[in-house]
Amino acid sequence: QVQLVESGGGLVQAGGSLRLSCAASGSIRSITYMGWYRQAPGKQREMVAMTTSGNTNYADSVKGRFTISRDNGKKTVYLQMNSLKPEDTAVYYCTAACQDTAWKWGDYWGQGTQVTVSS
């Protein structure tokens, strides 16, 4: 069984910074992509940043402000968020594609962590 657990959300003023972490645990043999999505109230879930084998992709709205990084040894992905804006307010979800020890692949999601940016 694979689990993703996020941490690091909270309340911050506009212009501030937060760092999100997401650790994968369980019977994991391999991980390909890891990344972050977010969902604001009344809006669809959207991709924020993804990383696979050294390649990264960002939503246009966060380019230059957010940085995704990954520690493969710790099976952890991070999202450094700088110059935060009120429109970044959302629940942030970690996602990863993991192969378990039974050689089965699956797309997994964390429970979400709230990020609130006040103006």
DOGU-514441 format. One record per residue (C-alpha): x negated, y, z negated; residue number from 0. Coordinates in pm, whole numbers. Layout:
N
east=X	north=Y	up=Z	nr=NUM;
...
***
This chain:
119
east=0	north=0	up=0	nr=0;
east=-129	north=342	up=100	nr=1;
east=-61	north=665	up=-85	nr=2;
east=-146	north=1026	up=-13	nr=3;
east=-153	north=1264	up=-307	nr=4;
east=-179	north=1639	up=-257	nr=5;
east=-291	north=1900	up=-505	nr=6;
east=-385	north=2266	up=-511	nr=7;
east=-64	north=2447	up=-426	nr=8;
east=65	north=2741	up=-623	nr=9;
east=155	north=3108	up=-624	nr=10;
east=-84	north=3365	up=-482	nr=11;
east=-66	north=3725	up=-372	nr=12;
east=-95	north=3822	up=-8	nr=13;
east=-458	north=3833	up=96	nr=14;
east=-553	north=3568	up=-156	nr=15;
east=-685	north=3216	up=-111	nr=16;
east=-588	north=2862	up=-202	nr=17;
east=-749	north=2526	up=-141	nr=18;
east=-535	north=2218	up=-89	nr=19;
east=-665	north=1866	up=-136	nr=20;
east=-519	north=1535	up=-29	nr=21;
east=-663	north=1203	up=-138	nr=22;
east=-571	north=875	up=27	nr=23;
east=-572	north=564	up=-189	nr=24;
east=-470	north=202	up=-174	nr=25;
east=-567	north=-89	up=49	nr=26;
east=-724	north=121	up=325	nr=27;
east=-955	north=-26	up=586	nr=28;
east=-981	north=275	up=815	nr=29;
east=-844	north=625	up=867	nr=30;
east=-828	north=805	up=1200	nr=31;
east=-658	north=1143	up=1181	nr=32;
east=-588	north=1342	up=866	nr=33;
east=-419	north=1674	up=850	nr=34;
east=-161	north=1913	up=723	nr=35;
east=191	north=2014	up=817	nr=36;
east=416	north=2266	up=651	nr=37;
east=786	north=2332	up=626	nr=38;
east=936	north=2665	up=529	nr=39;
east=1300	north=2695	up=414	nr=40;
east=1537	north=2670	up=707	nr=41;
east=1258	north=2587	up=951	nr=42;
east=1124	north=2274	up=1115	nr=43;
east=811	north=2107	up=992	nr=44;
east=512	north=2233	up=1190	nr=45;
east=152	north=2125	up=1234	nr=46;
east=-99	north=2345	up=1054	nr=47;
east=-432	north=2169	up=1104	nr=48;
east=-553	north=1824	up=1203	nr=49;
east=-892	north=1654	up=1211	nr=50;
east=-1002	north=1336	up=1390	nr=51;
east=-1360	north=1215	up=1424	nr=52;
east=-1506	north=1562	up=1407	nr=53;
east=-1245	north=1730	up=1622	nr=54;
east=-1010	north=1983	up=1468	nr=55;
east=-693	north=2154	up=1583	nr=56;
east=-517	north=2449	up=1429	nr=57;
east=-185	north=2617	up=1476	nr=58;
east=-233	north=2956	up=1641	nr=59;
east=-79	north=3123	up=1338	nr=60;
east=-359	north=3006	up=1106	nr=61;
east=-665	north=3017	up=1332	nr=62;
east=-942	north=3219	up=1176	nr=63;
east=-782	north=3204	up=832	nr=64;
east=-751	north=2832	up=749	nr=65;
east=-1025	north=2571	up=760	nr=66;
east=-971	north=2196	up=749	nr=67;
east=-1244	north=1965	up=628	nr=68;
east=-1276	north=1600	up=538	nr=69;
east=-1481	north=1381	up=309	nr=70;
east=-1465	north=1033	up=457	nr=71;
east=-1634	north=875	up=157	nr=72;
east=-1366	north=1009	up=-73	nr=73;
east=-1087	north=958	up=183	nr=74;
east=-992	north=1319	up=117	nr=75;
east=-891	north=1605	up=341	nr=76;
east=-899	north=1968	up=238	nr=77;
east=-734	north=2284	up=363	nr=78;
east=-902	north=2610	up=270	nr=79;
east=-652	north=2889	up=316	nr=80;
east=-777	north=3247	up=319	nr=81;
east=-611	north=3580	up=390	nr=82;
east=-277	north=3428	up=301	nr=83;
east=39	north=3597	up=423	nr=84;
east=396	north=3575	up=293	nr=85;
east=488	north=3385	up=609	nr=86;
east=252	north=3106	up=499	nr=87;
east=497	north=3027	up=220	nr=88;
east=609	north=2666	up=265	nr=89;
east=582	north=2315	up=135	nr=90;
east=257	north=2173	up=269	nr=91;
east=242	north=1804	up=353	nr=92;
east=-64	north=1590	up=403	nr=93;
east=-54	north=1322	up=671	nr=94;
east=-292	north=1049	up=779	nr=95;
east=-307	north=749	up=1008	nr=96;
east=-439	north=457	up=805	nr=97;
east=-514	north=94	up=873	nr=98;
east=-460	north=-126	up=570	nr=99;
east=-648	north=-441	up=476	nr=100;
east=-388	north=-646	up=662	nr=101;
east=-501	north=-466	up=980	nr=102;
east=-171	north=-282	up=1008	nr=103;
east=-167	north=83	up=1117	nr=104;
east=77	north=334	up=980	nr=105;
east=142	north=707	up=961	nr=106;
east=161	north=819	up=600	nr=107;
east=281	north=1136	up=431	nr=108;
east=222	north=1291	up=93	nr=109;
east=496	north=1421	up=-132	nr=110;
east=424	north=1784	up=-50	nr=111;
east=286	north=2076	up=-246	nr=112;
east=445	north=2420	up=-266	nr=113;
east=251	north=2724	up=-153	nr=114;
east=410	north=3060	up=-227	nr=115;
east=256	north=3387	up=-111	nr=116;
east=397	north=3703	up=-264	nr=117;
east=385	north=4037	up=-86	nr=118;
***
